[in-house]
């Protein structure tokens, strides 16, 4: 089940740290307060005309995106600071060769050392992946395809043909079941293969050249490499035609078809599913969830009619594409050269940053233990939990006063709210890395070992009870998410840091920044997708028909608002794709404001640096989304990301709130004040 998250940047989400090298807020003379740097403001712009410009325009005018970044802003700054902090942990662990074998320090230290050893990668060349490539070259007929795909899946090679693993049964969330889903693509989304516009066609042409150049690096003749690249594109384009769109994937009902295992044979009989299952080490399966039967029906003629040589080219490409970041420098540079076309970045991230992300990706809980020991105290966890509980109380109060919802649905919503599992900072139980072998000799070998162990761990969960204590994000991550099947709100230690949160700050800034993030994740439990799940995390309709219709009418209003925003030239925000995140932004800031007002009730409310507490709340909110983007990254975001661009995450929600207009004295007719009948408000 896809997780709802507060932020999904155009490139891989960074996992990062505490020490504020370039803090978003400077210290005020008043203890416990934060001063917003005057240089961040654009005082030539009225807050009632464009609040993002007023609050962040000065910073946006002078900020420079680092050459290796697709964007820059508050999240990126915290990510950068986090990486610096984690680097200290990793370098210390790498220097300490006396740590106990299998301990967090020993495993992350050895892994980091192997990753940083560029000389070893150069000396090894293509040797690390030769066993996988050799197995592909050794295929004799199409009858070998299922077992070969299974072998690559078992080795953790990403994105081969389709996905097959375990997941929660969304209609019985206490059990893990087998799931097969669409996959097999190398570009970010199906539409890149299928859209006829010139930008998409140019990117596909560049992709084919990239595949061919990678084959040449691996020893292929240029003419043969070009032919094989065409084969790869043909297979991936055919797979793309069978995939659900990114908007369709937001509907959980479209991705649930719990059927007997033999149903696979009816949908794609040319692929030997029993041989595939045997290749994954399992003799049989009674049933499974087929996420998108249409994809498997698309797979059938592709398998039946495509020659073995084409499939071998495709599988070789998937191995090389997956391994390239860990191989010799020529592969790394080629991989970056193509990726930069979509992100617009001008330089590669330094090796230590790439290695830090790799450690977090493969040994996240081992690194997480070291991170929270140094940067996240139990007291910080308790303070953050108090904030979460205050936001939950605000939502409970809001449910009572909703005029459009019946008492029956309100009661069910309150049951779901009361069942929220709050996960703050880090898991209560760290996961085991039994089966993972880490040495200092080879980064690729370490990564392969971690991948094999993780895919085996995932596959072994089929038929088992759900472990509700398991996290799906590592503690250092600068992000947050809601899980509908766990009915949990999750806030890793990485995001509970300045400039989003400090236990020393005044309530206005904390509630405006991290409070809105908390409210955002809570609202995901009741967005257009999350509302379809009950308190236990099961896909079940608990709404009266009248309340469901009233909700949909309000959601349609949010969709229409955001679809009207122009991002680049004629490119608009995709109101359908971003609907869940926009509902969460709107609900999150409204709930945070209500909790903030409750927190300061009866207390003195002096101005700080000329701003009232209410104004500081909204400045804190805008500061979270302070960001500038490269045009290429912004285009990729609009096409693929369920989050709206940051400018509209500020102005969109706030233009619907009476509380914002009152705080800044805005009047009807101002651009930041929608006409009353056009305002959207759900929660």
Secondary structure, DSSP 8 states (H G I E B T S, - for coil): ---EES---SS---B-----SS-SSEE-SSTT-EE--GGG--TTS-TTT-HHHHHHHHHHHH----TT-SEEEHHHHHHHHHHHHHHHHHHHHHH-TTS-TTSHHHHHHHHHHHHH-HHHHHHHTTGGGHHHHHHHHT--SGGGHHHHHHHHHHTT-TT-SSEEEEEEETTEEEEEEEEEE----SSSSHHHHH--SHHHHHHHHHHHHHHHHHHHHTT--HHHHHHHHHHHHHHHHHHHHTS--TTGGG-GGGG--EEETTHHHHH-TTS-HHHHHHHTT-S--SEEEES-HHHHHHHHHHHHHS-HHHHHHHHHHHHHHHHGGGS-HHHHHHHHHHHHHHH--SS---HHHHHHHHHHHHSHHHHHHHHHHHH--HHHHHHHHHHHHHHHHHHHHHHHH-SSS-HHHHHHHHHHHHT-EEEEES-SS----TT----SS-HHHHHHHHHHHHHHHHHHTTTSB--TT--SS-TTBS-EEEETTTTEEEEEGGGSSTTT--TTS-HHHHIIIIIHHHHHHHHHTTSTTGGGB-TTS-B---S-HHHHHHHHHHHHHHHHHHHT-EEETTEE--TTTTHHHHHHHHHHHHHHHHHHHHHHTTS----BTTB-HHHHHHHHHHHHT-EEE-HHHHHHHHHH-SS--HHHHHHHHHTT-HHHHHHHT--TTSTTS--GGG-----
